[in-house]
């Protein structure tokens, strides 16, 4: 079992680019905590079939989990772990997503006491004009101060998020350099995407905003790759970099997210959360009131789908090619009965001859770093498309 993801569906304000499920009405936050714990109890019966795959990690995301009170965070972590019979001390990673403005001494202390060992801080940029354009609630200085305070409070595993491909006057190289000057061990960086049902999406549709041109997005991604390489960080997934550990043994990879990319099963709790218990994938209703009512009545408001071997093969192609390890044809055939060379021999050979795929070790193939930004396109050319 990869782990347990808990979706906390509240935000202080709506970022203009975000299409995740959340609400800025946080008056029912305490009730939501109890509902998520109740969902964990309802899902407990789904776990026996996965008893041979122990839970490794707990991830509180959202939304903005750091908005919750110190007491609510403690009740959420301990309530879910108790409901699922998880020994918190046995987990390799317990992560809490936090916004910079919430990194206060009292909260940091309470989070540590609750069992949190890793912080994921949503900085996005240090440039105040860009932050205002995004409708973020913090300043660049506040982000830096918050991360430094978290480190001083004893957190030794801190990751930060940045966004590139933003159509503002922000100096991207300066943002990356400032992030690297902080006591962090991991960085996630994502290209800005314009989603239709967002403030940004509506503005672009009306011609009030212009998307960043593709060439600028590609340039910033490659600049990031170069800066991180010079700093000695490991680029282990398209959007993720890990600092080398002290003594040179290993790197600070995200254990929870790495399990997603490997296709491991996981539980998702909370409104809008997704879970995967092969071959079933489920999605909880993305409505706080509907979610809370259904859980209170003792049932799960979810949609489910059963994935075919072909579906799972395609997903493993997609996620595997996002990683430095890549994909292994032998492993794919053993797991799903499908092999890239047999699925589409011409497409497979074209990907290799063009340099989109390169062989590594142990029979694996990966996308070279300079082409990772177009990795989804490359992966799609290798999908198995069953005849109708």
Buried (B, 14 or more C-beta within 10 A) or exposed (E): BBBBBBBBBBBBEEBBBBBBBBBEEBEBBBEBBBBBBBBBBBBEEBBEEBEEBEBBBBBBBBBBBBBBEBEBBBBBBBBBBEBBEBEBEEBEBBBBBBBBBBBBEEBBEBBBEBBBBBBBBBBBBBBBEBBEBBBBBBBBEBBBBBBBBBBEBEBEBBBBBBBBBBBBEBBBEEBBEBBBEBEBBBBBBBBBBBBEEBBBBBBBEEEEBEBBEEEBBBBBBBBBBEBBEEBEBBBBBBBBBBBBEEEEEEBBBBBBBBBBBEBBBBBBBBBBBBBBBEEEBBBBBBBBEEBBBBBEEEEBBBEEEEBEBBBBBBBBBBBBBBBBBBBBBEBBBEBBEBBBEEBBEEBBEBBBEEEBBBEEEEEBBBBEBEBBBEBEEBBEEBBBEEEE
